[in-house]
């Protein structure tokens, strides 16, 4: 009888995972949030959601496989293509765990043992195919505790490691300037980070317990082998220590335990450098152009010869110096290079052969350096003595002192000479990495491998001579291996120590102990050669560990020299001149040029140079008027770039420049909506302007372009006027300022504030067309020529004609300057008075009598109301 409960229903298959998938899921669970590349035979496979993600990023085929009854997505690629596909995954923002087979599948009993051998994230990478050789790849950590914030940064590929404590503004500025590839944040502070620092970073959420001071302190002292952090000056910087400790924890969790090249922790002091916020870095286009086809300052300046020099140049541009002594030392070196072109060329030839020492030494420390990379490291170290010899030939004392600054790496070169072939292969599997004479067994195996045929022929000749068997021969087959073959007629001459191996119709085959030993050696030679070369290469790598810090020190010296040589080449090629660095407050630039724009001009067209003078006693603020496209914005940026280059230690694009040291450079140039945060263009503009006003000092340089244009005309001109007043009158914020504007009303300020001057960018109008002269001249402009610019842009003629009619109408009905002054009296802040009603002369006298002797600054609100009532009574009487 049929079972009615199951009649008509298909039987449900019981799903059971295969041993392979059980192993995969176990390992996958240990690395949540990562893409697991699972080695299966000759392929790296991904499953499930990982497979869908990988197939989409890499553009490879997504398939399905049956896993004990259920279908699972599958995507994979050959194991030898790892260097091709891994960088693509990391650049797409993925954390990738590489899971390899940890034993030979042929010798495994059951399923092959597997484990994660490398975990790569955007901030933890050593591969040249992932990293940009000219840019640093920082991993950062940020820790919040009330108003104090700690941050730490590490460049795993070079060993650079530094941290600092500070308020949110300082940390935000540093994070946004350095643009780390990855930021570690406690889960509880994720919102704080996004709101206070930014939401456009790759964030890795870390368990809150990792961000504890005691734990971080322990991790750091353990790594550096010290009992305290006093030697690093970090005993009292709890938040910074916490962040730095979290980074070391993260590296350990990511299979990065061999980091001996991270040999120190620097306490970063941003007070040593000029303050450049994210807006200034963006507006001045220091590193990246604002337009796809544009150029940045780094594009013009970077003619460095080494990758570490290119990276250092970027850091110098982001962190100009404030010390006259340090700046003058750089300028002196640049001038020395310019004056001695012959020795400079000798150095350039040597530097052109230099490898990326900083990143090579990190691969050495992590034991991931390949033989060809070791060769490049060795060849780079060989260049250091010739470099020192050339430096000694320069006349400048500071360059001569750098000769003694180089660390001694003769011991490292000695190890290379002992172990490494002159031109090794890049793969230990193919041999040819270790020199002859290092290991007797290796030499014998190589000789056996390379000369096995000749050796066997020699053995054959020797045995023929010894036994008197003329037709004796040595042969080989896969079944019996090597053998001695003797014809039946000659078997009586066979020595008794030979062992019969095989009998043929007309011959006998024998084996000897010697031939068997040769057979074992020949058949296993390749495998043994690989084993020995690997051991000896690892021995070389271990012996080189003691030279890590010496090589790092030399790498930093070479990077610094590379940048200074670059400054010399740029100065000579583009006619830059040495600036004079002054402790005074004045900035005096003669015939200054914009370093980027002048390089982008069409052939035959020359950049029009301009002079500028700013100080805090005579000409603190310059109001610049003139039409669009006349060059106001270019002039503002040129002033900032010349000042910045001077304090970096570079020559500048000007006939002469005296630069009074500045502590901060602020720019407010253009703005865009921040819709996602609910901020309009005008709100963004006001936020940026507020940061400037609240952060500027007497030593600051401020560049303002079109403040107040995002609101009504009256609102805008009022804000702009009040801002100029504040910069002029406030003792704390009396910064040197260039203010480009279309508000011609601001020309009036120069008559009321002694340190405000008017300049305009001159133009000529010929037959209704304007010609831009690009020259800054004293005096304000009353015309913006906006309609002319619209006509040049291709605006329809009807629109241009109507605009001109309206302009004439508005100008005819405009209140003249005298009437404006009666309507609204602009003067200093204390004298602003709006005429709410007309007063007769007699009324004015009565009010003066009432107010005479009043100390307004000390009046209470009640006293002020009583005085106002008294004024009203006097007028009515």
BELBELUR-V802696 format. One record per residue. N is the residue number from 1. RES is the residue in one letter. SS is DSSP state (a for helix, b for strand, c for the rest). D_LAST is the distance of its C-alpha to the last C-alpha in Angstrom with 2 decimals. Layout:
N_RES_SS_D_LAST / N_RES_SS_D_LAST
This chain:
1_X_c_121.93 / 2_X_c_118.67 / 3_X_c_115.61 / 4_X_c_113.26 / 5_X_c_110.18 / 6_X_c_110.54 / 7_X_c_112.22 / 8_X_c_110.49 / 9_X_c_107.97 / 10_X_c_108.33 / 11_X_c_108.91 / 12_X_c_105.87 / 13_X_c_106.69 / 14_X_c_105.92 / 15_X_c_103.71 / 16_X_c_104.76 / 17_X_c_103.21 / 18_X_c_105.58 / 19_X_a_105.97 / 20_X_a_104.19 / 21_X_a_101.11 / 22_X_a_101.12 / 23_X_a_101.02 / 24_X_a_98.30 / 25_X_a_96.07 / 26_X_a_96.51 / 27_X_a_95.45 / 28_X_a_92.63 / 29_X_a_91.19 / 30_X_c_90.98 / 31_X_c_88.70 / 32_X_c_86.09 / 33_X_c_83.76 / 34_X_c_86.28 / 35_X_b_88.63 / 36_X_b_92.12 / 37_X_b_94.70 / 38_X_b_97.95 / 39_X_b_101.10 / 40_X_b_104.01 / 41_X_c_106.98 / 42_X_c_105.96 / 43_X_b_102.59 / 44_X_b_99.16 / 45_X_b_98.35 / 46_X_b_95.16 / 47_X_b_95.05 / 48_X_a_92.75 / 49_X_a_89.03 / 50_X_a_89.77 / 51_X_a_92.25 / 52_X_a_89.79 / 53_X_a_87.16 / 54_X_a_89.66 / 55_X_a_91.23 / 56_X_a_87.84 / 57_X_a_86.76 / 58_X_a_90.13 / 59_X_c_91.25 / 60_X_c_94.54 / 61_X_c_96.51 / 62_X_c_95.55 / 63_X_b_98.60 / 64_X_b_99.57 / 65_X_b_102.29 / 66_X_b_103.79 / 67_X_b_102.98 / 68_X_c_105.27 / 69_X_c_104.59 / 70_X_b_100.98 / 71_X_b_99.70 / 72_X_b_97.54 / 73_X_b_95.74 / 74_X_b_97.29 / 75_X_b_96.36 / 76_X_b_97.94 / 77_X_b_98.92 / 78_X_b_101.76 / 79_X_a_101.32 / 80_X_a_101.80 / 81_X_a_98.67 / 82_X_a_96.39 / 83_X_a_94.90 / 84_X_a_94.02 / 85_X_a_92.44 / 86_X_a_90.85 / 87_X_a_88.25 / 88_X_a_87.24 / 89_X_a_86.60 / 90_X_a_84.56 / 91_X_a_82.49 / 92_X_c_81.76 / 93_X_c_80.14 / 94_X_c_83.09 / 95_X_c_84.39 / 96_X_b_88.17 / 97_X_b_90.91 / 98_X_b_94.30 / 99_X_b_97.11 / 100_X_b_100.52 / 101_X_b_104.09 / 102_X_c_104.90 / 103_X_c_108.68 / 104_X_c_111.38 / 105_X_c_111.78 / 106_X_c_115.55 / 107_X_c_115.83 / 108_X_c_113.33 / 109_X_c_114.69 / 110_X_c_112.75 / 111_X_c_109.26 / 112_X_c_108.10 / 113_X_c_105.75 / 114_X_b_102.28 / 115_X_b_99.03 / 116_X_b_95.74 / 117_X_b_96.32 / 118_X_b_92.98 / 119_X_b_89.49 / 120_X_b_87.28 / 121_X_b_83.55 / 122_X_c_81.01 / 123_X_c_80.16 / 124_X_b_83.72 / 125_X_c_85.96 / 126_X_c_88.52 / 127_X_c_90.13 / 128_X_c_89.59 / 129_X_c_89.51 / 130_X_c_86.43 / 131_X_c_84.54 / 132_X_c_82.93 / 133_X_c_84.47 / 134_X_c_81.36 / 135_X_c_78.86 / 136_X_c_78.56 / 137_X_c_79.07 / 138_X_c_77.00 / 139_X_b_77.29 / 140_X_b_74.12 / 141_X_b_73.17 / 142_X_b_69.67 / 143_X_b_68.95 / 144_X_b_65.61 / 145_X_b_64.72 / 146_X_c_61.09 / 147_X_c_58.97 / 148_X_b_62.08 / 149_X_b_64.33 / 150_X_b_67.79 / 151_X_b_69.64 / 152_X_b_73.12 / 153_X_b_74.84 / 154_X_b_78.53 / 155_X_b_80.51 / 156_X_c_83.86 / 157_X_c_85.60 / 158_X_c_84.79 / 159_X_c_84.18 / 160_X_b_80.60 / 161_X_b_78.74 / 162_X_b_75.27 / 163_X_b_72.45 / 164_X_b_68.98 / 165_X_b_66.31 / 166_X_b_62.67 / 167_X_c_59.57 / 168_X_a_59.61 / 169_X_a_58.08 / 170_X_a_60.87 / 171_X_a_63.61 / 172_X_a_62.24 / 173_X_a_62.10 / 174_X_a_65.68 / 175_X_a_67.13 / 176_X_a_65.51 / 177_X_a_66.63 / 178_X_a_70.24 / 179_X_c_70.61 / 180_X_c_73.39 / 181_X_c_76.08 / 182_X_b_75.85 / 183_X_b_73.50 / 184_X_b_74.59 / 185_X_b_72.00 / 186_X_b_72.42 / 187_X_a_72.39 / 188_X_a_69.45 / 189_X_a_67.32 / 190_X_a_68.05 / 191_X_a_64.62 / 192_X_a_62.90 / 193_X_a_64.78 / 194_X_a_64.00 / 195_X_a_60.29 / 196_X_a_59.86 / 197_X_c_62.38 / 198_X_c_63.52 / 199_X_c_65.76 / 200_X_c_67.92 / 201_X_c_70.44 / 202_X_c_73.93 / 203_X_b_73.46 / 204_X_b_76.30 / 205_X_b_75.43 / 206_X_b_77.02 / 207_X_c_77.64 / 208_X_a_74.95 / 209_X_a_77.49 / 210_X_a_78.34 / 211_X_c_74.84 / 212_X_c_75.35 / 213_X_a_75.07 / 214_X_a_78.35 / 215_X_a_80.24 / 216_X_a_78.78 / 217_X_a_79.52 / 218_X_a_83.11 / 219_X_a_83.60 / 220_X_a_82.39 / 221_X_a_84.41 / 222_X_a_87.45 / 223_X_a_87.16 / 224_X_a_86.64 / 225_X_c_89.12 / 226_X_c_86.74 / 227_X_c_85.92 / 228_X_c_82.19 / 229_X_c_79.56 / 230_X_a_78.57 / 231_X_a_80.35 / 232_X_a_78.06 / 233_X_c_74.89 / 234_X_c_74.08 / 235_X_c_74.48 / 236_X_c_70.79 / 237_X_c_70.02 / 238_X_a_70.89 / 239_X_a_69.41 / 240_X_a_71.06 / 241_X_a_74.39 / 242_X_a_74.15 / 243_X_a_73.64 / 244_X_a_76.47 / 245_X_a_78.82 / 246_X_a_78.09 / 247_X_a_79.21 / 248_X_a_82.53 / 249_X_a_83.05 / 250_X_a_82.49 / 251_X_a_84.94 / 252_X_a_87.57 / 253_X_a_87.09 / 254_X_c_87.55 / 255_X_c_90.93 / 256_X_c_89.51 / 257_X_c_91.04 / 258_X_c_92.58 / 259_X_c_89.43 / 260_X_c_90.62 / 261_X_c_88.83 / 262_X_c_85.53 / 263_X_c_86.12 / 264_X_c_82.66 / 265_X_c_79.13 / 266_X_b_76.33 / 267_X_b_72.98 / 268_X_c_70.72 / 269_X_c_67.79 / 270_X_a_65.35 / 271_X_a_63.42 / 272_X_a_66.25 / 273_X_b_65.37 / 274_X_c_62.57 / 275_X_b_60.57 / 276_X_b_61.15 / 277_X_c_59.85 / 278_X_a_61.47 / 279_X_a_58.99 / 280_X_a_59.74 / 281_X_a_63.48 / 282_X_a_63.24 / 283_X_a_60.93 / 284_X_c_62.95 / 285_X_c_66.15 / 286_X_c_67.90 / 287_X_c_70.66 / 288_X_c_70.40 / 289_X_c_69.23 / 290_X_c_66.55 / 291_X_c_68.75 / 292_X_c_72.42 / 293_X_c_73.64 / 294_X_c_71.45 / 295_X_c_72.26 / 296_X_c_70.78 / 297_X_a_70.70 / 298_X_a_73.69 / 299_X_a_75.66 / 300_X_a_75.26 / 301_X_a_75.92 / 302_X_c_78.66 / 303_X_c_82.00 / 304_X_c_83.16 / 305_X_c_86.87 / 306_X_c_86.88 / 307_X_a_85.20 / 308_X_a_83.85 / 309_X_a_82.34 / 310_X_a_80.61 / 311_X_a_79.14 / 312_X_a_77.98 / 313_X_a_76.27 / 314_X_a_74.11 / 315_X_a_73.15 / 316_X_a_72.26 / 317_X_a_69.98 / 318_X_a_68.18 / 319_X_c_67.93 / 320_X_c_67.25 / 321_X_b_67.55 / 322_X_c_64.92 / 323_X_c_67.44 / 324_X_a_68.04 / 325_X_a_71.50 / 326_X_a_72.59 / 327_X_a_71.25 / 328_X_a_72.93 / 329_X_a_76.20 / 330_X_a_76.18 / 331_X_a_75.27 / 332_X_a_78.07 / 333_X_a_80.59 / 334_X_a_79.48 / 335_X_a_79.83 / 336_X_a_83.28 / 337_X_a_84.42 / 338_X_a_83.21 / 339_X_a_85.03 / 340_X_c_88.31 / 341_X_a_88.96 / 342_X_a_92.65 / 343_X_a_92.17 / 344_X_a_89.31 / 345_X_a_91.75 / 346_X_a_94.27 / 347_X_a_91.69 / 348_X_a_90.67 / 349_X_a_94.33 / 350_X_a_94.59 / 351_X_a_91.30 / 352_X_c_92.28 / 353_X_c_95.15 / 354_X_c_93.05 / 355_X_c_92.65 / 356_X_c_89.68 / 357_X_a_90.50 / 358_X_a_87.56 / 359_X_a_88.60 / 360_X_a_92.30 / 361_X_a_92.00 / 362_X_a_90.17 / 363_X_a_93.09 / 364_X_a_95.43 / 365_X_a_93.62 / 366_X_c_93.69 / 367_X_c_97.36 / 368_X_c_96.57 / 369_X_c_97.49 / 370_X_c_100.13 / 371_X_a_102.96 / 372_X_a_101.56 / 373_X_a_98.18 / 374_X_a_100.04 / 375_X_a_101.71 / 376_X_a_98.31 / 377_X_a_97.06 / 378_X_a_100.17 / 379_X_a_99.92 / 380_X_a_96.25 / 381_X_a_97.17 / 382_X_a_99.91 / 383_X_a_97.31 / 384_X_a_95.51 / 385_X_a_97.95 / 386_X_a_97.89 / 387_X_a_94.06 / 388_X_a_94.08 / 389_X_a_96.54 / 390_X_a_94.30 / 391_X_a_91.21 / 392_X_a_93.17 / 393_X_c_93.76 / 394_X_c_90.05 / 395_X_c_88.70 / 396_X_c_85.50 / 397_X_a_85.85 / 398_X_a_83.66 / 399_X_a_85.99 / 400_X_a_89.00 / 401_X_a_87.58 / 402_X_a_87.45 / 403_X_a_91.25 / 404_X_a_91.45 / 405_X_a_88.79 / 406_X_c_91.15 / 407_X_c_92.88 / 408_X_c_96.67 / 409_X_c_98.01 / 410_X_a_101.66 / 411_X_a_102.69 / 412_X_a_101.18 / 413_X_a_102.95 / 414_X_a_106.16 / 415_X_a_105.94 / 416_X_a_105.30 / 417_X_a_108.30 / 418_X_a_110.50 / 419_X_a_109.60 / 420_X_b_108.01 / 421_X_c_109.91 / 422_X_c_108.66 / 423_X_c_107.90 / 424_X_c_107.80 / 425_X_c_107.54 / 426_X_c_104.36 / 427_X_c_106.19 / 428_X_a_108.27 / 429_X_a_110.40 / 430_X_a_111.81 / 431_X_c_112.63 / 432_X_c_112.52 / 433_X_c_109.65 / 434_X_b_111.47 / 435_X_c_113.51 / 436_X_c_117.25 / 437_X_c_118.53 / 438_X_c_115.85 / 439_X_c_117.99 / 440_X_a_121.77 / 441_X_a_121.95 / 442_X_a_119.31 / 443_X_a_121.23 / 444_X_a_124.44 / 445_X_a_122.86 / 446_X_a_121.38 / 447_X_a_124.75 / 448_X_a_126.41 / 449_X_a_123.96 / 450_X_a_124.13 / 451_X_a_127.85 / 452_X_a_129.37 / 453_X_a_131.78 / 454_X_a_133.01 / 455_X_a_133.38 / 456_X_a_135.42 / 457_X_a_137.61 / 458_X_a_138.14 / 459_X_a_139.11 / 460_X_a_141.47 / 461_X_a_143.18 / 462_X_a_143.52 / 463_X_a_145.10 / 464_X_a_147.48 / 465_X_a_148.62 / 466_X_a_148.92 / 467_X_a_150.76 / 468_X_c_152.72 / 469_X_c_151.47 / 470_X_c_150.87 / 471_X_c_149.18 / 472_X_c_146.83 / 473_X_b_143.30 / 474_X_b_140.00 / 475_X_b_138.28 / 476_X_b_135.42 / 477_X_b_134.72 / 478_X_c_131.97 / 479_X_c_134.37 / 480_X_c_136.25 / 481_X_b_134.00 / 482_X_b_135.71 / 483_X_b_139.51 / 484_X_b_142.59 / 485_X_b_145.01 / 486_X_b_148.76 / 487_X_b_151.54 / 488_X_a_154.28 / 489_X_a_156.79 / 490_X_a_154.79 / 491_X_a_153.83 / 492_X_a_156.51 / 493_X_a_154.50 / 494_X_c_151.37 / 495_X_c_150.48 / 496_X_c_150.68 / 497_X_c_146.97 / 498_X_c_145.87 / 499_X_b_145.00 / 500_X_b_146.11 / 501_X_b_143.09 / 502_X_b_144.55 / 503_X_b_147.95 / 504_X_c_148.38 / 505_X_c_151.50 / 506_X_c_152.19 / 507_X_b_149.95 / 508_X_b_148.50 / 509_X_b_144.88 / 510_X_b_144.06 / 511_X_b_141.06 / 512_X_c_140.83 / 513_X_a_138.44 / 514_X_a_137.15 / 515_X_a_136.58 / 516_X_a_134.90 / 517_X_a_132.54 / 518_X_a_131.75 / 519_X_a_131.19 / 520_X_a_128.68 / 521_X_a_126.88 / 522_X_a_126.81 / 523_X_a_125.66 / 524_X_a_122.92 / 525_X_a_122.01 / 526_X_a_118.87 / 527_X_a_117.46 / 528_X_a_118.32 / 529_X_a_116.90 / 530_X_a_113.58 / 531_X_a_113.58 / 532_X_a_114.40 / 533_X_a_111.93 / 534_X_a_109.17 / 535_X_a_109.99 / 536_X_a_110.15 / 537_X_a_106.93 / 538_X_a_105.16 / 539_X_a_106.67 / 540_X_a_105.15 / 541_X_a_101.72 / 542_X_a_101.93 / 543_X_a_102.97 / 544_X_a_100.00 / 545_X_a_97.48 / 546_X_a_97.38 / 547_X_a_96.04 / 548_X_a_93.01 / 549_X_a_90.42 / 550_X_a_92.11 / 551_X_a_92.07 / 552_X_a_88.41 / 553_X_a_87.47 / 554_X_a_89.31 / 555_X_a_87.73 / 556_X_a_84.24 / 557_X_a_85.31 / 558_X_a_86.78 / 559_X_a_83.66 / 560_X_a_81.48 / 561_X_a_83.85 / 562_X_a_83.94 / 563_X_a_80.15 / 564_X_a_80.09 / 565_X_a_82.96 / 566_X_a_81.07 / 567_X_a_78.05 / 568_X_a_80.47 / 569_X_a_82.03 / 570_X_a_78.67 / 571_X_a_77.43 / 572_X_a_80.59 / 573_X_a_80.72 / 574_X_a_77.07 / 575_X_c_76.33 / 576_X_c_73.96 / 577_X_b_73.19 / 578_X_c_72.68 / 579_X_c_69.04 / 580_X_b_67.94 / 581_X_b_66.41 / 582_X_b_63.75 / 583_X_c_61.97 / 584_X_c_58.97 / 585_X_c_56.18 / 586_X_c_56.69 / 587_X_b_58.47 / 588_X_b_60.00 / 589_X_b_62.21 / 590_X_b_63.99 / 591_X_b_65.53 / 592_X_b_65.06 / 593_X_c_66.57 / 594_X_c_66.32 / 595_X_c_69.60 / 596_X_c_70.06 / 597_X_a_68.87 / 598_X_a_70.99 / 599_X_a_74.07 / 600_X_a_73.32 / 601_X_c_73.02 / 602_X_c_75.73 / 603_X_c_78.59 / 604_X_c_77.78 / 605_X_c_74.00 / 606_X_c_72.28 / 607_X_c_69.11 / 608_X_c_66.41 / 609_X_c_65.46 / 610_X_b_61.96 / 611_X_b_60.47 / 612_X_b_57.64 / 613_X_b_56.02 / 614_X_b_53.68 / 615_X_c_52.64 / 616_X_c_49.85 / 617_X_c_48.56 / 618_X_c_48.55 / 619_X_c_49.11 / 620_X_c_48.44 / 621_X_b_47.35 / 622_X_b_48.76 / 623_X_b_47.18 / 624_X_b_50.07 / 625_X_b_49.58 / 626_X_c_52.20 / 627_X_c_54.00 / 628_X_c_55.93 / 629_X_c_59.52 / 630_X_c_58.68 / 631_X_c_59.46 / 632_X_a_56.17 / 633_X_a_57.45 / 634_X_a_60.81 / 635_X_a_59.17 / 636_X_a_57.17 / 637_X_a_60.33 / 638_X_a_62.40 / 639_X_a_60.10 / 640_X_a_60.44 / 641_X_a_64.18 / 642_X_a_64.92 / 643_X_a_63.01 / 644_X_a_64.77 / 645_X_a_68.21 / 646_X_a_67.76 / 647_X_a_66.98 / 648_X_a_69.90 / 649_X_c_72.14 / 650_X_c_72.94 / 651_X_c_72.86 / 652_X_b_70.11 / 653_X_c_69.94 / 654_X_c_68.36 / 655_X_c_69.66 / 656_X_b_67.94 / 657_X_b_65.46 / 658_X_b_63.86 / 659_X_b_62.54 / 660_X_b_60.25 / 661_X_c_61.15 / 662_X_c_58.91 / 663_X_c_58.78 / 664_X_b_57.60 / 665_X_b_57.60 / 666_X_b_55.28 / 667_X_b_55.33 / 668_X_b_53.27 / 669_X_b_55.17 / 670_X_c_55.28 / 671_X_c_55.32 / 672_X_c_56.94 / 673_X_c_56.31 / 674_X_b_57.50 / 675_X_a_57.96 / 676_X_a_60.22 / 677_X_a_57.42 / 678_X_c_54.79 / 679_X_b_53.06 / 680_X_c_51.98 / 681_X_a_52.34 / 682_X_a_48.67 / 683_X_a_48.98 / 684_X_a_52.05 / 685_X_a_50.23 / 686_X_a_47.31 / 687_X_a_49.79 / 688_X_a_51.63 / 689_X_a_48.50 / 690_X_a_47.24 / 691_X_a_50.64 / 692_X_a_50.37 / 693_X_a_46.90 / 694_X_a_47.86 / 695_X_a_51.24 / 696_X_c_50.74 / 697_X_c_50.96 / 698_X_c_50.84 / 699_X_c_54.52 / 700_X_c_54.19 / 701_X_b_54.62 / 702_X_b_52.51 / 703_X_b_53.30 / 704_X_b_50.79 / 705_X_b_51.68 / 706_X_c_49.23 / 707_X_c_46.79 / 708_X_c_44.59 / 709_X_c_46.79 / 710_X_c_47.45 / 711_X_c_44.05 / 712_X_c_41.57 / 713_X_a_40.79 / 714_X_a_37.15 / 715_X_a_38.22 / 716_X_a_41.09 / 717_X_a_39.38 / 718_X_a_36.63 / 719_X_a_39.34 / 720_X_a_41.34 / 721_X_a_38.43 / 722_X_a_37.43 / 723_X_a_41.10 / 724_X_a_41.53 / 725_X_a_38.48 / 726_X_a_39.97 / 727_X_a_43.39 / 728_X_a_41.94 / 729_X_a_39.56 / 730_X_c_41.38 / 731_X_a_43.86 / 732_X_a_46.11 / 733_X_a_46.34 / 734_X_c_46.35 / 735_X_c_49.46 / 736_X_b_51.04 / 737_X_b_50.15 / 738_X_b_51.28 / 739_X_b_48.96 / 740_X_b_50.36 / 741_X_c_47.97 / 742_X_c_47.40 / 743_X_c_43.63 / 744_X_a_43.22 / 745_X_a_39.51 / 746_X_a_40.71 / 747_X_a_41.91 / 748_X_a_38.36 / 749_X_a_38.58 / 750_X_a_40.96 / 751_X_a_38.26 / 752_X_c_36.12 / 753_X_c_38.85 / 754_X_c_41.52 / 755_X_c_44.43 / 756_X_b_44.07 / 757_X_b_46.28 / 758_X_b_46.96 / 759_X_b_50.49 / 760_X_b_52.04 / 761_X_b_55.50 / 762_X_b_56.65 / 763_X_b_58.08 / 764_X_b_59.48 / 765_X_b_59.10 / 766_X_b_62.17 / 767_X_c_62.59 / 768_X_c_60.11 / 769_X_b_61.80 / 770_X_b_60.52 / 771_X_b_62.64 / 772_X_b_61.63 / 773_X_b_62.10 / 774_X_b_61.48 / 775_X_b_60.10 / 776_X_b_56.92 / 777_X_b_55.06 / 778_X_b_51.77 / 779_X_c_48.66 / 780_X_c_47.09 / 781_X_c_48.35 / 782_X_c_46.34 / 783_X_c_49.10 / 784_X_c_50.82 / 785_X_c_53.69 / 786_X_a_53.81 / 787_X_a_55.28 / 788_X_a_57.99 / 789_X_a_58.91 / 790_X_a_59.05 / 791_X_a_61.38 / 792_X_a_63.58 / 793_X_c_63.79 / 794_X_c_65.35 / 795_X_c_62.47 / 796_X_c_63.57 / 797_X_a_62.94 / 798_X_a_61.04 / 799_X_a_58.54 / 800_X_a_58.16 / 801_X_a_57.71 / 802_X_a_55.04 / 803_X_a_53.21 / 804_X_a_53.13 / 805_X_a_51.71 / 806_X_a_48.93 / 807_X_a_48.21 / 808_X_a_47.83 / 809_X_a_45.49 / 810_X_a_43.26 / 811_X_a_43.29 / 812_X_a_42.36 / 813_X_c_39.33 / 814_X_c_38.28 / 815_X_c_34.86 / 816_X_c_35.56 / 817_X_a_34.92 / 818_X_a_31.87 / 819_X_a_30.15 / 820_X_a_31.15 / 821_X_a_29.66 / 822_X_a_26.26 / 823_X_a_26.61 / 824_X_b_27.79 / 825_X_b_27.75 / 826_X_c_30.83 / 827_X_c_31.35 / 828_X_c_32.46 / 829_X_a_31.81 / 830_X_a_29.00 / 831_X_a_27.13 / 832_X_c_27.20 / 833_X_b_23.77 / 834_X_b_23.49 / 835_X_c_20.90 / 836_X_c_19.67 / 837_X_c_17.10 / 838_X_c_16.52 / 839_X_c_13.97 / 840_X_c_13.43 / 841_X_a_14.49 / 842_X_a_11.21 / 843_X_a_9.78 / 844_X_a_13.10 / 845_X_a_12.94 / 846_X_a_9.87 / 847_X_a_11.92 / 848_X_a_14.98 / 849_X_a_13.86 / 850_X_a_13.21 / 851_X_a_16.51 / 852_X_c_18.52 / 853_X_c_21.49 / 854_X_c_21.27 / 855_X_c_24.75 / 856_X_a_24.17 / 857_X_a_27.90 / 858_X_a_28.03 / 859_X_c_24.96 / 860_X_c_25.95 / 861_X_a_24.62 / 862_X_a_22.88 / 863_X_a_21.21 / 864_X_a_20.10 / 865_X_a_18.52 / 866_X_a_16.65 / 867_X_a_15.46 / 868_X_a_14.42 / 869_X_a_12.39 / 870_X_a_10.70 / 871_X_a_10.07 / 872_X_a_8.70 / 873_X_a_6.20 / 874_X_a_5.29 / 875_X_a_5.46 / 876_X_a_3.79 / 877_X_c_0.00
